[in-house]
C-alpha cells in the first residue's frame, strides 16, 4: 500500500487537472452569462465578477417563442431516444440471436454508416426530406418529423453496434433455460434479456439525447420558414448581430441549453452504474 500511494496521488492529481480543464469552459460560459455587459466586452477579462447580473437570462427568456423552441427540442430529443432504444434493441437481438443470409453484410453496412461525414449528407437529405414531404407531410421540410427521422438514422448505427455487444454477452444457455421453464422467445426477450442489457440501453439513450438536443445543422437546413417549429439552438441566432452580438444572452441561452442535458445524464447515471455493477456481479 505504501509503495502504491505515490502513484495513486499522481493519478488523482492528473484526474483533477483533467476534470478542471473540462469543466473550465462550462464555468466560463456560466460566468459570462452573469457578467455585466461592460465586463464581458472588457479587453482584460477576469475569471470572476463582483457584480453578477441576471439581465442576460431575462433577455433570453423574454424572446418571443423561446418556450416553444425549448419544447420542440425536448420533443424531438425524447422521441429520438424512445425510437432509438426500441429499434436498436430489436435490431441487436436479430443480428445476434438469429442466423440469416446477409447478416454479415448488414453488420458491415452498420459500421460503415458511422464513417460518412454529416456535412456530406446534408444536401442529399434535404432533397430526400422534400420528397418524403410530398408523400407524408408530417415528415417533410419545416416539420419536426424530418428532424426525428434524420437523428434516428444517425443514432441507430452506433446504437445497434453497441447493443450488439451487450446482447452477445448474455449466454445462450440462459435462453435455453428459460425455454425449458416454459418462457416463449418474446417473454425471454422483454422480461429477461431487456433488463440485462440495461447499461447499454442507458448509454445509447444518453448519446441519442445529446445528439438530437444539440443539433443545429439539420434544424437550420430543414426548418426553413415555419418559425414555430424551430428548435432551441436556432433561437440563439437571435442574439448574433453583424455589429453588436449580445454575448451575455448567447452564454445565458447556452447555459439554459446545457441544463436539460445535465439533468438527463444525472437521472440515467444511477441506473447505468447500478446496471454495470449488477452485470459485474453476475
N, C-alpha and C positions, 0 to 999 in steps of 0.2 A: 504493500500500500504506500509506503514511504517513497519507493522508487517511482511509482506511477504518479505521485501527486504533482511534481513539477510539470509533467506533460499534460496532466488534466487542467492545471491552471492556465497553461498556454492555450490549450484548446478552448477553454471558456473565455479567455480574453479575446481570442480571434473571433469567436462566435458573437461576442458583444460588439466588437468593432463592425463586423459584417451587418449585424442587426441595426446598428446605428446608421450605417451608410444607406441601408434600405429604407429605414424609417425617416431619414432626413428630408427627402422630397415631400413626404406627407406632412411633416412638421412645417416646412416652408410654405406649402400650399395653405395650410390652416392659418399660419401666421399672416400671410399676405391677405387672407380673407378678412381678418380682423384689424388690419393696419389701416390707419387713416390714409387718404389719397396722397398726402404730402410725403409720408414715409415710404409708400410703395414706389413712388417715382423719384426717390432720392438717389443721387449719384453714389452715395456711400450707404447702401442698405445694411441694416443691423439685424442680427438674428434674434431680436426681441422687440417689444414695444411696451411702453408705459402708459399708452392711451388707447386701449383696444376699443374698437367700434364695430357695431353690427349693422351699420348702414349698408354695407355690401350685400348682406343676406336679405335685407329689406328690399333692395332694388331687384334682387333676383326673384324673390317670392311675389313681388307685385307685377312681374312681367305677365302680359296677357297670355293665357293658355299654358302657363308653367305647370299647373296641376294636371292638365290634360296630357302634356308631354310626358310627365312622370308616370301617369297611369298607362300610357301607351307603351313606354319602355318596359314597365313591370309586366304588362300583359304579354308582350312578345317574349320576354325572357322566361316567364313561367310556363307558357305553352311550349316553347322550345325545350325546356328542361323535361317536362312531362313526356312529350313525344320522343325525345332522345332516350330517356330511360326505358320506355316501353319497347321501342323498335330496336334499340341496340341490344337489349337483353334477349329478346326473341331471336334476333339475328345471330348473336353469340351462341345461343343454345343450338340453333340449327347448324351452324358451322362447326360446332364442337362435338355434338352428340349424334349427328347423322352423317352418313356417308352417301354422297350423291355425285353424279357426274358434273364436273366443273367447279367443285368446291375449292380446289387449289387456285383456280383462275380468279374466283371471287375474292379469295384472301389477298392475292397479289394486287388485284384492282383496288381493294380497300386500302392497301398500303400506299399504292401509287397516287391515289386520290389526295392524300395528305401532302404530296410534294408539289402540287400545282400552286403557283402564287395566286393569291386572291386578286391582285390587281389585273392579272392576265385574263381573269374570268368575268370581270365586272361588265364589260361591254356585251359579251355574248349573253350573260344572264339578263341584262337589260332587255334585249330583244326577245329572249325567251319568256320573261315575265309579261312582256307586251302581248305576245301570242297567247299565253295562258289566260290573260285577262279577257281576251275575246271569247274564250270558252267558259271559264269560271271567273266572273268579275271579282269575287272576293279574294282571289289570289293574283290579281293583276297589279299594274302600276298604280301608285297612290293609295294602295291598300296595305294594312298591316299583315295580311295573309302572305304577301310577297316576301316580307322580311322573315316570317316564320319559316317558309319553305327554304329560303336561302340559308339561314342559320342552321336549320335542321340538316341540310345537305352537307354543310361543312363540319357539323358536330358529329354526325353519325360515323364516319370512317374511323376517327380516333376512338370514339366510344366503343364501337364494335371490337376493334383490335384490343383495347384494354380489357373489356369484359370477357373476351375470349380466353384470356389467361386465367381469370378468376373462375370461369366455368370449368375450364380444363383441370384446374387444381382440385375440384371436387371429385373424389374417387368414384369410378363407375360402379364399384361394389355397393356403394350407398344406394344407388338407384335400384340395383338388383335386390337388395334387402327390402327396399320399400315396395317393390313389386310382390315379393313373397308375402309381405304383410297385407297385400290387397290394395295398395295405392296405385291409382292409374298414373299414366305419364303426365297428364295435366295436373293432377294433385301434387305429384312429386315436384314438378317444375315450379309451381307457385307457393307451395307450403314448405318445401324443404330447400330446393335449390335457390330460390329467390332470396330468402334470408341469409343464406351462406355467402352470397356474392354481394352483400350489402356494402362492404367497404368500396368495392369497385363502382357500385351504383352511386354512392355519395361523391366519389371523386369525379365521376362523369357529370353529375349534376352541377358541381361547382364550376367545372370548366365550361359547360354549356351555358350556364347563367352569366358568367363573366364575359364570354364571347358575345352573347346576344345583348347584354346590357351596355357594354362599352362601344358597340358598333356605331360608326359614323359614316363609313364609306358607302355601305349599301343603303342606309337610311337616306343619305343625301342623294343617291343615284335613283332610287325607286320612288321615294315620296317627293314628287316634283311640285305639284300645285295644290294638293289637298293639305292645307296647313294644319287642320285639326287632327291629322294622322301623323304628324311629325313626332319624333322621339326626343328624349331629353338631350342627347349630345347635340342635336340641331339647335336647341334653344340657346346654347352658349354662343352661337354665331351672332345673336342679337347684340352682344357686348363687344364684338370686334368691329371697329370702325377704322377707316383708312388713316385718319389723322389723330384720333383720340380713343384708343382702346381702353375700356374700363377694366383694368386688370384686377381690381378688387372684386368686381362682380364675377369675372371669369374664375377666379380662385374660389369664391364663395359657391358658385354653381358646381364647380368641380368637387368641392368638399361634400356638397349635398348628394352628388352622384356616387361618391365613394361610400357613403353610409350604408345604403342597402346591400352593397357587396360585402362589407364587413359584417353586417348583421346576418346575412345569409351564411357566410362562412362560419361564424361563431355557432350558429344553430346546428349546422351539419357536422362541425368538427367533433363534437362529443360522440356522435354516432359513428363517425369514422374511426376515432381512436378506440372506442369500445368494441366496434366490429373487428378491427385488426387485432386487438388483444384477444378476443374470443377465437379468432382464426388461429393465432399462435398457440393458444392453449389446446385447441382441438388437434 
